[in-house]
Amino acid sequence: MEEIRPGMLAYSLAGHDKGSLYYIVKADERFVWLSDGKLKNTDSPKRKNRKHIQVIKKGTEEVPAPLTNEAVKRIIKQYLRKES
């Protein structure tokens, strides 16, 4: 099983949010908690099964000390800007 760490980015593969890009806030052996900084903020992240996401290894290696919604939005925006 691949290692999933907070600070990585992931695309949703299933559910009503399919195709959405999220920041991984927390992870355990079965679930991950995701935030996009808008609808799913850092205070109440979305819990999703690990097999329903595709992890992008490119993410921030270090988690910002105060993880804020603005920081998450900035990280996702920077990644999308680099990809296009």
C-alpha positions, -999 to 999 in steps of 0.1 A, spaced: 0 0 0 14 34 -9 22 59 18 -3 87 20 8 117 41 -7 150 50 4 177 26 -1 156 -6 -28 164 -31 -54 140 -44 -82 138 -70 -115 123 -61 -123 92 -82 -158 85 -69 -188 102 -55 -206 135 -63 -172 153 -61 -156 131 -87 -127 150 -104 -122 175 -76 -87 183 -63 -82 182 -26 -54 187 0 -49 157 24 -52 170 59 -50 136 77 -47 100 68 -49 66 85 -49 30 72 -85 32 58 -96 68 54 -82 102 44 -95 136 54 -96 161 25 -100 198 23 -103 222 -6 -104 254 15 -138 264 2 -167 239 7 -147 215 28 -126 236 51 -97 226 73 -119 226 104 -143 200 90 -126 181 63 -143 155 41 -137 119 51 -131 96 21 -121 60 16 -85 57 4 -95 36 -26 -117 64 -39 -88 89 -44 -58 92 -67 -29 106 -49 -6 131 -65 29 128 -52 35 164 -60 23 183 -30 39 204 -3 64 183 15 59 203 47 25 211 62 20 248 69 22 253 107 -12 270 110 -31 250 83 -57 276 71 -82 275 44 -63 303 26 -31 282 26 -50 251 12 -65 272 -16 -31 287 -24 -15 253 -26 -42 239 -49 -41 270 -71 -3 268 -74 -5 232 -84 -32 238 -110 -13 268 -124 18 246 -129 -1 218 -146 -17 241 -172 
